[in-house]
Amino acid sequence: MSGILQLFYAIITDITFIDILDILIVTWGVYRLITLIEGTRALNLLKGLGILLITLMVTKDIDFHTLNWALANTLPAGFLALVVIFQPELRRALEDIGRGGFLGEKFTPGGEIGDAVEEVAKTIETCAKKRIGVLILIEQEIGLKDFSEKGVQLKSPITSELLNTIFMPFTPLHDGAVIIKGLRVEAASCFLPISNNPDLAREVGTRHRAAVGITEITDALAMIVSEETGTISCARAGKLTRDLSSTRIREIMHDAFENFGKSRGMFGL
């Protein structure tokens, strides 16, 4: 025991102020790098690569030679593919660093879940009565930053007045989707990938196909109002559920807002 204490004391006495500063700078840099890619699909891919790296180290220690060889020869190509696939995201990250975004504080939303649900529900019901088309995404664990950045940034509190104004026909932002992150309207006029699912009914329009398309590649909840019929639908995990009641709308959205908070530890993280 005394030998361990002596070793610990020797290490502590050898650490200088420069060493501590060096460690803090690297730690802070890694943290800021993670916050830059948070909310993009790249974050989940990096998590997967991290798991493969850990597996590579473990298999080396326990003499899984074949698996270790396969991972060792596959990972370099994987990192190269990562650079090619996520070239736009990497470019935006470098632009953020150039604008000082690397040093900036992260936006955090506030408010109450019940209030947010009611504001969105009122908008959906009002637009359904007037047959105004609506597409609202509620972000979950997989971030929607790749899509919100291509829209008009708002970062505003959720109010039915704001949402009704956005979806009013002939207004500048009525085309595209509204993305809600946490308890804020993150962006409007966001364009989404269209689903090619052949099982969707023929009468389903572009708005519904976009809702299904985004939920095929993310875990977001999409709420839709048809401008042809005024019916209210939701899409999740690539599945479309139509003709929702007012009670069901609120239940689905309440669960989505709660799930976002649980997946981030607290809103905005």
N, C-alpha and C positions, 0 to 999 in steps of 0.2 A: 504493500500500500504506500509506503514511504517513497518507493521508487517511482510510482506513478505521480505522486505529488511533486517530487523533484523534477520529473520530466515536464509536468505542466508548468511549474514555476520557471523552468528554463525557457520554455516556449514563450511564456508571457513576457519575460524580461527581454527577449530578443525582438519583440514586436515594437516597431517605432511608430511615431506619429504618421510618417509617410505611408507605412504599410496599412494603417487603419484608414487613412484617406483614400488610398488606392482601392481597398476593398469596398468602401462606401460608394465610390464613383462607379465601379463596375456593377454593384448591386442596383444602384439607382438607374444606371443605363439599361440593364436588363429589364427592370420594372417598366421604364418608359417605352421600351421596345414592345413589350407585351401589350401595353395600353394602346399602342398605335395599331396593332393588328387585331385587337379585340373587336368583336362585332363583325368580323369577316370570316369567310369560309377557310381562309388560310390558317386561322387559329386551330381549328379542329384537325387540319392536315398536319400541322406541326406537332400536335399532341400525339397523333399516330406515329410520326417519325420518332418522337421521344420514346414511345413504348418499344419501337423496334430497336433503338439504340440500347435501351436497358436490357432487352432480350439478348442482344448481341454480346453484351458484357457478361450476362449470367451464363449463357451457353458456353462461353470461353472457359469459365471457371469450372463448369461441371462436365467438360469434355464431350459436349454434343458437337462433334467435329463437322458433321455434314450440315446441320442447321446453321452452325456458326459460319461455315464457308459460304452457304447460300446468302445469308444476311450480309456478310462482309462484301460480297461481290454485287449485291443488289442495291445497297444503300447509296453508294456514290451516284449511280444513275438516278436514284430517287431524288437526291438533292438537286441534281441538274434539271430534272423534270420540274421540280418545285419552282426553280428560278424562271423557267420558260412559261409554265402555266400561270403563275401569279406575277408575271411581269408588270401588269397595270397596277396591282396593289403595291408592289415594291416601289414603283415610280411615285405613287401617291405618298408613300411613307417618306421617301426622300424629300418630296416637296414639302411635307409637313415639317420635317426637320429644318429645311431652308427657311420656312416661314416662322420658325420658332415654336411649332406645335410640339416638338420633342420636349420643350421646357414647360409647356403650358399645363394648366390644370384641367382635369377631366370634368365634363359636364355631368351634373347629378340632378335627377328629377326629384320632385317632391309631391306631396298631396296624399289623398286618400283613395283607396281602391273603389269603394262604393260610389264616391262622387264621380270618378272617371267612368265607371261602368254606366252610370245613369246618363251622363253627358253623351256618350257614344250611342247608347240605346235610344235616347230622344232623337238624335240626328237620324239614325236608321229608320225609326218609325215615321218621322216627319217626311223624309225623302220617299219612303215606301208609299205613303198616302198620295204624294204629288207625282209619283212615278219618275223620280229623279235617280239616275244611276249612281251607285256608290260602291267603292271598293276600299276597304280599310284593313290593313294588316296590323296585327298585334304581335310584336316580336317576342320570341321565347328564348331558348338556350342558344340556338344558332343565330348569330347576328345577321342583320339585314343591311349593314353598312355599305356593302357593294352596290345595293340598289338605292338606298337613301341618298348617297353622295351624288347620284346622277339626277336627282330631283331638285326641288326648290327647298332649301334648308329653312326650317321654321323654329324648331326647339321651343315650342310654346306650350303653355298649360292647355289641357284638354277642356274645351268648352263647346257646347252644341252650336253656339253662334259662329264660332270659327269654322267648324266642320261644315255647317250648312252653307256658309259663304263659299267655302272651297268647292263644294259639289254643285253649286248653283250653275245651271247651263249658261254657256257663253262667257263665263268668267275665265281668267287666264290659267287657273290651276285645276279646272274641273276634269280635264283629261288625266288619266293615270290613277295611281293609288296613293292613299295617305298611309304613312308608316308611323305607328305609335311605338315608342320605346319607353318602357317603364311607365311613368305617368305624364309623359309629354308627347306632343305631336312633333315627331322628329323631322319629317319632310312631307311634301305634297308633290303631286304631278310626277310620281315615280313609275317608270315603265318596267314591266315584268315579263319573264319568259312565258310563252304560250304553251299549254299542254297539248301533246299530240295523242292523248289517250283515246283510242278508238271506241271505248265503252261509253264515253260521254254522249248524252242525247244530242241529236242533230239541232234541236232548237236552242241549245246552250250557246250563248254568244261569246264574244271576245273577252268581255269582263270576267265571266265565269271561268273561261279557259285559262285566263291569266292567274286567277285565284288558285285554280287547281295546279297550274304549272309551278308557281312559287312554293306551294306546299309539298310538291313532289321532291324538291331539293332542299327545303328547310323545314323546321318544325313550327313555323309561324301559323297563327290562326288568321284566316281571311274571312271577313264579313262582307257580303255582297247584297246589293239591292238591284233588282232588274228594272230597267227603265221601260221595258215593254209591258210587264205584268205587275210590277210593284211587289213581287214576292221577295221574301228575305231568305237568304241562304248563307251557309258557311262552308268553308273548305279547310280540311286538315288532313295531313298525311296523304295527300293526293286523292282524297275522297270528298265528294260534294254532297251536302245534306240540304235539302230544299224545304220551303214552306215552314219556316220556324215560327213559333209563337213568341209573344213578348216575354213570357216567363223564361222560355228556353234560351232566348237571346242573352238575357242577363246572366243566367247560370253559366253558359259557355264562356262569356267574356270574363266573368268574375274568376273562373278557374284559370283562364289564360293570364290575367294580371297577377294572380297569386303565384302561378308557376314561374313567371318571370322573376318575381322577387326571390323565390326559393332558389332558382338556378344561379342567381348572382350573389346570394348571401344577403344582400340588401339592395334596394333600388339604386340603379345607377352604377354599380360596381362591375 
